[in-house]
Amino acid sequence: MGFFDFLTEEIAIDLGTANTLIIHNDKVVVDSPSIVAINRTTNKIIAVGQEANQMQGKTHENIKTIRPLKDGVIADFNASEQMISMFIKNIPSLKKRFFTPSLRMVICIPSGITEVEMRAVRESAERVNGKEVYLIHEPMAAAIGIGVDIMQPKGNMIVDIGGGTTEIAVIALSGIVCDKSVKIAGDVFTNDIIYYMRTQHNLFVGERTAERVKISIGSATEELENPPDDMSVQGRDLLTGKPKEIMISYREIHKALDKSIIRIEDSVMETLAQTPPELAADIYNTGVYLAGGGSMLRGLDKRLSQKTELPIFIAEDPLRAVVRGTGTALKNIERYKSVLVK
């Protein structure tokens, strides 16, 4: 511990395609959509997070909303940097400081990330005053956040369904033995719903409406024990051009999402097929853990359980499992040295 340690703050960031979460002093201080609204004429950022999210799909030609992260990696370097910087500035306890402290950060990255993409994340962090930047792979962080002891010589399987990617990994002895990263997750589910509405109902709906449908009545199976009520959806009629409203049920959303869920199931099966036999025996006993926002889709755990014939457990508060794990790694940097990428 040095003399200047009081000038250093520690933060853990889960930089997600859909949401960005930041932990500071063991508390989640930022939980916002990863969206930025930019003024086209001045190229200045006018809103980030929740405020920018409300503008999505409702802007005029001088304002555009962009999501700086695509499939879990930085797509727009400049916007993502400013977004991270604004989120950090909004942390309540850092607002009171006279000067910006230097930061020790642990940032979460997808397991299928390339060297170039990794460098983009690191450089973004260094530009917002990150003095010590560590990266941790998403399935690893999810496992720590769920409470799995990753140091044990025992196999655990994690399926983390986020906004841009689904990360599937088998973890043992604090390393990833085999993993698969597929670009089918929450965003694809939302697009499936938009496509279904257009083709089946001639109704054109926006991204925010489709997202709301997914959360309210999204389902992975046709038979649910306590099914949600039908939902009214408003959009534009493609034939007449008038606004119109229709009622849809969870069974229709199951039809819309079916193909994408089959691809996630197949990826889980492929990962199981690559797992060494000793670890496969462990997974048979411990089951599979689900994390990420996508795991909250009704009936998904049952469906995966039928496909794999294994017990499936959903993490408590699956949306925050990854950031919780990232925060734990930050608190015990020495202990988790082996899983962090410097």
N, C-alpha and C positions, 0 to 999 in steps of 0.2 A: 504494500500500500504506500503510495507516494504522497508527497505534500500536496500535489495538485489534484488529488482524487475528488475533492469537493467540487472541482470544475467539470468533472466528467459525470454524465448521466448515462444510465443504462436503459436501452429500450429494445423490445423484441417486436419484430414486424412480420405479420403474415400478409404478404403482398399478393392479394388474390385477384383473379380476373373479374370477379363480381364484387367482392368486398375487401376492404383493407382494414385489418385490425392491428392495433398497437397496444402493447402492455408496457406500463411504466410503474415501478414500485409495486409489483404484483397485482396491479389492477388494470382491467381493460379500459384504456382512456379514450381510444378512438375505435369506433365501429361504424364505418361509412362505406357507401357504394363507391367503387373505383371508377368514378366518372368525373370528367372535367368539362366545364363550359368555357368556350373561348370566344372572344370578340374578334371577328374576322378582320375588321378594318385595322385594329391596333395590335392584333395578335396577343393581347393580354388575357390572362385568365380572370374570369369574373366570378366563377363559383366552382367549388369542388364538393364532392360527397353528396350528402342528402339534398342540398340546395340545387346542385347541378342535375341530380336525378329527377327532381320535379320538373325540370325544364325539358327533359328528354322527350323527343317527338313533338314538342310544342314550340320549337324555336322559329324565328324568321331568318332571312338570309344573312343577317349580320352576325348571328350567333350560331356556333355549332357545338354540339356536345360530342365528346369522344371518350372512348374507353381506352386508356393508354396501354392496357395489358390485353394481349390476345393469347388464348390457349396457355395461360399461366406464365407467359414471358413478356418482356417489355417490347411493345410494338412501336410506341411513339416515345422516343427517348426524352425529348424536351418536356412534353406534357407530364410524363410520369415523374420526372425529377421535381417539377414544380408542385405536383400533387403531393408527393411525399413530404416536401419541404413545408407545404401549408398544413398538412396533417400534424407534423411535428410541432410547428409553431402553435397549433391549437391545443396542445397538451396543457391542461390547466396549471400544473405546477411549474411548467417551463415558461409560461406566459409572464410570471412575476419576475423572472430574472432580468437583470439589466442587459446582460450580453448573452449571446447564444453559447451554451456550454458545448464542449466537444462530447461526442457520443460514442459509447461502446454499443454496437448493435449486433443482434443475431437476426438474420433475415431468412425466411423460408423460400425454398426454390423447388420446382418440380423435379422428379427423379430423372426425367428424360431430357434434361436441359443440356445444351451444347456449351462448349468453352466460351464461345463468343457471347452467348446470351448471359452466361454467368458473369462475364466481365462487365456487361452492360448494367447488371444489377449492382455489382460492386462499385462501379464508377458513379452511378446515381447516388449510392449511399455516401461515398466519399465527398461528393459535392455538397451534400447537405450537412457537412461537418462531422462525418463519421470517421473517428480516428482509428478505432479497432472494429473491423467489420468481419463477422463470421457468417457463413452460410450453412444452412441445414436442409437436408432433403425432406420434402413434405411428408412422405410416409413415416419417416423416422420421427419427425415432430409429432405427427398424429399418434404414433405408438406411445411416445412419452406422455402426451396429453391424456390419452385414454387410461394411463396408469400401468402399462405393460413394462416389466423390467427387461429392458433390451440387452442388458449385459449377460443375462443367463444363457447357457448353452442349450437353448430351447427355441423351437420354431414358433413364430407368431405370424399370422397373415393379416395384413391391414388393407382395406379397400377404402380409399379416400376419394369421394365423388365431389369435386368442387364446382366452380363455374365454368372453367375452360378445359380442365383435364380430369380424367379419372386415373388415380395412381393406385396401382396394385403392387404390393411388395410382400415378400417373405423375409422376415428379419430374425437374425440369431446372432449372438455374441457381438452385439452392437455394430452389426454390419448388414447391408442388404444382400441377401443371397441371390434372389432372382426377382426381377421387377418388370412391370409393363406399364407404360404410360400411354393412355389412349385419349384422343381429342374428342371424346364424347362425354359430355357432362351437362350441367345445368343450362348452359347457353344453347346447346343443341336441342335439349328438351323444349326450351322456349320457342326455338325456330320450328320444331316439329308441330307445335300447337298452332303457330301462325299459318303454316302450310296446310294443316288439316282444315282450319277455318275457311281458308280460301277455296280449297278443292271441294270440300263437302257442303259448305253452307254459303258459298259465294260472298263471304264476309271478310273484309280486310281489316285486321286488327293490328295495333301497334305492339311494340316490344313490352311496354309496361303492362298493357292489358293481358298479354299472353303470360307474363310472369305472374300476374295476380291469379289467373286461372290455374296455373301450375301449382301455386301454393295453396289455393283454396280447395280445389277438387282433384288435383293430380293423383293418379293412381297407377301402380305397376301391375295390379291384378284386376280381374273382373269381379271376383268375389271378395268383398270386404265385410268384416264383422259389423262395424258401425259405419256405413257409407255416408259421405257428406251429402248435403242437399244439393239439388240441381242449382245451377248458377246462371244468372242473366249476364250476357256479354253484349256490349255495344261496339259497333264499328261502322264501316262504310260498306254499303251494298255495292258489289262490283258490277251488277247489271244495271241498276238504276242510278247509282251514284249518290243515293240518299243515305243519311244515317239510319241504321236500324238496330234492333235488339233481338237476340234469340236466346233460348234456354238450352243449356247443355248439361249432360250428366257426366259423372266420373268415368262411366264405361266408355264414353266417346274419347275421353282424354287417354284412357288406357290404350285404345286403338291407335291414337296418334303417336304415343310414345313407344309402342311395342317394339318396333324395329331397332331403335337405339338401345333399349334395355337388353335385347337379345345380344347386341354386340358387346355390351358390358359383361353379360353372363359368359359369352365366349372367351373374352379376355381373362376372366377369373379362372375359367377352366384351363386355358393355355398356361397360365402361371402355375396352377396346381400341377399340370403335366410336367413342368420343368423342375419342380421342387425335388431335391434329393430325398430318398426314401425315409431316412431317419427323421427329417424335418416334417415330412408328410405325416408320419406317425404322430408327431407332436400336435400338428394342426388338427388331426382327427380328434384328439383329446381336448384341445383348447377352443376349437372353432375359429370363426373368422370375425374380425372386428370391422364395423363400418363407421366411417367418420365423414365430415363434410356436409354441406347443405343438401346435396343430392340424396343422402341416405335418409332424409326425412320424407321422401316420397312414400305415400301410403302403400303398404304391402310389398315393398321392395325386399325387405328382409326375408319375408315368407317365400317370395319367389326365388331368391338366391339360395335359400335353404333347401327348397325342393330340387333345384338344379344340381347343387353340390353335394346334397345329402349330409351337410355339416350344420352344426348349430351356428346361428348368426347373431352377433350382439351389436346393437347400435350404441355408440358412445353417448354418455349423458352430455347434453348440450353439444351436439355434433358440429354445430357451426363454429364453436370456439375451441374444439379439441386441438387443432393444429397450432393456434396461437398460444394456447395453454402450454403445450409441449415446448414451443419455441421459448416461452418465458422461463420454463423450468431449466432448459439448457443454458439460458443466459445466467440464471442464478447460480448454477453449478458448472461454470465453464470448465474447471479443472476435471471434473468427473466425466463430462461428456466431450472432452478434447478429441477423442477418437472419432466421433461422429460429425464434428464441425469441420467445415472446409474453410481454411483461413484465406 
